[in-house]
């Protein structure tokens, strides 16, 4: 039998699989940092007070990208090319989820609807990230090589998720509730398909690197599809609900640094 703990340990212990894992993660975080930076720069005047938090969100994600690069450097590894079928951010954009990059490249202010779309998209994807980091923190928070990085990123993802809940609830009180719910539902349903496809692709690439037997790869594939089936039948709703977080103003103030991973 295999578990999440044993699978991740196997990936961490092999240089090539570890390199691919860190490269995929670093690429996604760097992309998120760029997106948030552009959104902060293009914030509409009516929501300008939100710009510092969006900037902080982006700075955190850029920091995460640096952390993954530092983890590779410490083992003498260089980044690997990221396979297209593992690019979670790009695949979401192709499905029309979030703000299109061509819009973010223009020097035109975004609309309030654009910001609602950004926050709704972030609420869904940050739920996924926070859940994954909770799992990794449980099993590997004390790991001598990756434990500190996991703890830092997990704390940040919790803050990002709290921020999305709080700001969306604030906008809902201003009369945007129905729009927010519609976008949240659309994002959540699309995200679970992309997450399934990316999970299958990552497992396929890892299996090739680690030379997993067919039975192991087949079992993992079945597990991923089972999770997708549960989420499609109703599990997706946890990603589309809103509740006031215990941690208020989670992204208030400057971004925290991680100089040990500079």
C-alpha positions in Angstrom: 0.0 0.0 0.0 1.0 3.6 -0.5 0.1 6.8 1.3 0.4 10.5 0.7 3.3 10.5 3.1 5.2 7.7 1.4 4.5 9.2 -2.1 5.8 12.6 -1.2 8.8 11.0 0.6 9.6 9.1 -2.6 9.4 12.2 -4.7 11.7 14.2 -2.3 14.3 11.4 -2.0 14.9 11.3 -5.8 16.7 14.2 -7.4 14.9 14.2 -10.7 11.4 13.9 -9.2 12.2 16.5 -6.5 13.5 18.9 -9.2 10.3 18.5 -11.3 8.1 19.0 -8.2 9.9 22.2 -7.1 10.0 23.5 -10.7 6.3 23.0 -11.2 5.6 24.7 -7.8 8.0 27.6 -8.5 6.5 28.3 -11.9 3.0 28.5 -10.6 4.0 30.8 -7.7 6.0 33.1 -10.0 3.0 33.4 -12.3 0.7 34.2 -9.4 3.1 36.9 -8.2 3.1 38.5 -11.6 -0.7 38.4 -11.9 -1.2 40.0 -8.5 1.3 42.7 -9.2 -0.5 43.6 -12.4 -3.9 43.5 -10.7 -2.6 45.9 -8.0 -1.3 48.3 -10.6 -4.6 48.3 -12.5 -6.9 48.5 -9.6 -10.0 50.6 -10.3 -10.3 53.9 -8.3 -13.3 52.6 -6.4 -11.3 49.7 -4.9 -7.9 51.4 -4.6 -7.8 50.7 -0.9 -7.5 47.0 -1.8 -4.3 47.4 -3.8 -1.8 47.0 -0.8 -3.3 43.6 0.0 -3.2 42.5 -3.6 0.4 43.6 -3.7 1.1 41.7 -0.5 -0.6 38.6 -2.0 1.7 38.8 -5.0 4.8 39.4 -2.9 4.1 36.3 -0.9 3.7 34.2 -4.0 7.0 35.6 -5.5 8.6 34.6 -2.1 7.3 31.1 -2.5 8.8 30.8 -6.0 12.1 31.9 -4.5 11.8 29.3 -1.8 11.3 26.5 -4.3 14.3 27.7 -6.3 16.4 27.8 -3.1 15.4 24.2 -2.2 16.7 23.1 -5.6 19.9 25.1 -5.3 20.6 23.6 -1.9 20.7 20.2 -3.6 22.7 21.4 -6.5 19.8 21.2 -8.9 18.6 23.6 -11.7 15.0 24.1 -12.6 13.4 21.6 -15.0 11.1 22.6 -17.9 7.5 22.5 -16.7 5.4 20.2 -18.9 2.4 22.0 -20.4 0.0 19.4 -19.0 1.1 20.2 -15.4 0.7 24.0 -15.7 -2.3 24.5 -13.4 -2.4 28.3 -13.9 -2.3 28.2 -17.7 -4.9 25.5 -17.9 -7.3 27.5 -15.7 -6.8 30.5 -17.9 -7.6 28.4 -21.0 -11.0 27.6 -19.4 -11.7 31.2 -18.9 -11.2 31.1 -15.1 -9.7 34.3 -13.6 -8.5 37.3 -15.5 -7.0 36.7 -18.9 -3.3 37.6 -19.2 -3.8 39.7 -22.3 -6.1 42.0 -20.2 -3.5 42.2 -17.4 -0.8 43.2 -19.9 -2.8 46.3 -21.0 -2.4 49.6 -19.1 -6.1 50.0 -18.7 -7.8 50.1 -15.2 -9.7 47.0 -14.3 -13.4 47.1 -13.4 -15.1 46.1 -10.1 -16.3 43.0 -11.9 -12.7 42.1 -12.8 -11.7 42.4 -9.1 -14.6 40.3 -8.0 -13.5 37.7 -10.6 -10.0 37.8 -9.3 -11.0 37.4 -5.7 -13.4 34.6 -6.5 -10.8 32.8 -8.6 -8.3 33.2 -5.7 -10.8 32.0 -3.1 -11.1 28.7 -5.0 -7.4 28.2 -5.9 -6.2 29.3 -2.4 -8.6 26.7 -0.9 -6.8 24.0 -2.9 -3.4 25.4 -2.0 -4.2 25.7 1.7 -5.6 22.1 1.8 -2.5 20.7 0.2 -0.2 22.6 2.6 -2.2 21.4 5.6 -1.5 17.8 4.4 2.2 18.5 3.7 2.6 20.3 7.1 1.0 17.4 8.9 3.5 14.9 7.4 6.6 16.9 6.6 6.4 20.1 8.8 9.4 18.7 10.7 11.3 17.4 7.7 15.0 18.6 7.9 15.2 19.6 4.3 11.7 20.9 3.4 10.0 21.3 6.7 10.7 25.0 7.2 9.6 25.9 3.7 6.4 24.0 4.1 5.6 25.8 7.4 6.2 29.2 5.8 4.2 28.6 2.7 1.3 26.9 4.7 1.0 29.9 7.0 0.9 32.3 4.0 -1.7 30.2 2.2 -3.9 30.3 5.2 -3.6 34.1 5.2 -4.4 34.3 1.5 -7.5 32.2 2.0 -8.7 34.3 4.9 -8.1 37.5 2.9 -10.3 36.2 0.0 -13.1 35.3 2.3 -13.1 38.6 4.1 -12.9 40.8 1.0 -15.6 38.8 -0.9 -17.9 39.1 2.1 -17.2 42.9 2.2 -18.1 43.2 -1.5 -21.2 41.0 -1.0 -22.4 43.5 1.6 -22.0 46.2 -1.0 -24.5 44.4 -3.2 -22.4 42.0 -5.3 -23.5 38.8 -3.5 -25.3 37.1 -6.4 -22.4 37.9 -8.8 -19.9 36.5 -6.4 -21.8 33.3 -5.9 -22.2 32.8 -9.6 -18.5 33.3 -10.3 -17.5 31.2 -7.3 -19.6 28.3 -8.6 -18.3 28.6 -12.1 -14.7 28.7 -10.8 -15.1 25.8 -8.5 -16.6 23.5 -11.1 -13.9 24.3 -13.6 -11.1 24.1 -11.1 -11.8 20.6 -10.0 -11.6 19.4 -13.7 -8.2 21.2 -14.1 -7.0 19.8 -10.8 -7.9 16.3 -11.8 -6.1 16.6 -15.1 -3.0 18.2 -13.6 -2.9 15.6 -10.8 -3.0 12.8 -13.4 -0.3 14.5 -15.5 2.0 15.0 -12.5 1.6 11.4 -11.4 2.3 10.2 -14.9 5.5 12.2 -15.1 6.6 11.2 -11.6 5.8 7.6 -12.3 8.0 7.7 -15.4 10.9 9.2 -13.4 10.5 6.8 -10.4 9.7 3.8 -12.6 6.5 3.0 -10.7 5.0 -0.4 -11.6 1.7 -0.4 -13.5 -0.3 -1.5 -10.5 1.0 1.5 -8.4 0.3 4.0 -11.2 -3.1 2.5 -11.8 -4.0 2.7 -8.1 -3.0 6.4 -8.0 -5.0 7.1 -11.1 -8.0 5.5 -9.6 -7.6 7.5 -6.4 -7.4 10.8 -8.3 -10.5 9.9 -10.3 -12.3 8.9 -7.1 -11.6 12.3 -5.5 -12.7 14.0 -8.7 -16.0 12.1 -8.6 -16.6 13.1 -5.0 -15.9 16.7 -5.7 -18.1 16.7 -8.9 -21.0 15.3 -6.9 -20.9 18.0 -4.3 -17.5 18.3 -2.7 -16.8 21.4 -4.8 -19.2 23.3 -2.6 -16.6 23.7 0.1 -14.6 25.8 -2.4 -17.6 28.1 -3.2 -18.9 29.0 0.3 -17.9 32.1 2.2 -17.5 32.6 6.0 -15.9 35.3 8.0 -12.4 34.1 8.9 -11.0 34.1 12.5 -7.9 35.9 11.1 -9.1 39.4 10.1 -7.0 41.7 7.9 -4.7 38.7 7.2 -2.8 40.6 4.4 -2.6 43.9 6.2 0.9 45.2 6.5 4.1 44.4 4.6 4.9 40.9 3.3 7.0 38.7 5.6 10.4 37.7 4.3 12.2 34.4 4.3 15.9 35.5 4.2 17.1 31.9 4.7 15.7 31.1 1.3 16.9 34.2 -0.5 
